[in-house]
Amino acid sequence: LSDQEKIIHEYSNLILYTDPTFTEIHDAGMVVYVTHVNSSGEDEILKTITVDSLSDSITIPMGQILRGYQNGSIGTYNGLKLKMGGTLYNYSRIKIYYDSTQSNFNPRLDLMYTE
């Protein structure tokens, strides 16, 4: 996106569907962090999400993160990581669904922007 194009953060989300065969989330949920490696070489938390045990997907609001990369306040994009938190029940397990032959439930980035 160019500097003239503005990301509408309320409608820009990363959608990750969970594979129910391999996913086990405790009834109290689990915490997921979106991180990146900062200029000091350390993982920096950009977003914290609580995932409900009954959810079939994880919706991660990405608008503020993408705007931060766009305007330089976060730094240079060098990939993102998802990390599981230990503040709830860290024995939860999650697998993100991906099937190259059927894309309906594959990860996707819904991005809305304006000029």
Order of alpha helices (4+ residues) and beta strands (2+ residues): beta-beta-beta-beta-beta-alpha-beta-beta-beta
